[in-house]
């Protein structure tokens, strides 16, 4: 008995690339950015800040909802600020955090390939 091996047309089974994928450098940068939000407490912080009036919250308003100590909350806020998601302003002895406009959308666009 003879076995026939069908020929495979690679053009028929593989969709062509229609846009340039991200570079290795862009992937490294994006991975660092995603690491900043890949923590439940940090995701909650972004959500809590976004939920406040004017999308801005005092650090004193963020400790209780998370159930974490003030130094731990401050650490998470610093990580989010360094990653470009939050902006910090000082008013007297209090620090206020607000979302950086477009920061979440920028990540979503890269992931969606737009």
PyMOL commands that set and color helices and strands:
alter all, ss='L'
color gray80, all
select helices_A, chain A and resi 10-13+24-37+40-51+53-55+59-61+63-66+70-82+103-112
alter helices_A, ss='H'
color red, helices_A
select strands_A, chain A and resi 56-58+86-91+94-99
alter strands_A, ss='S'
color yellow, strands_A
deselect
rebuild
show_as cartoon
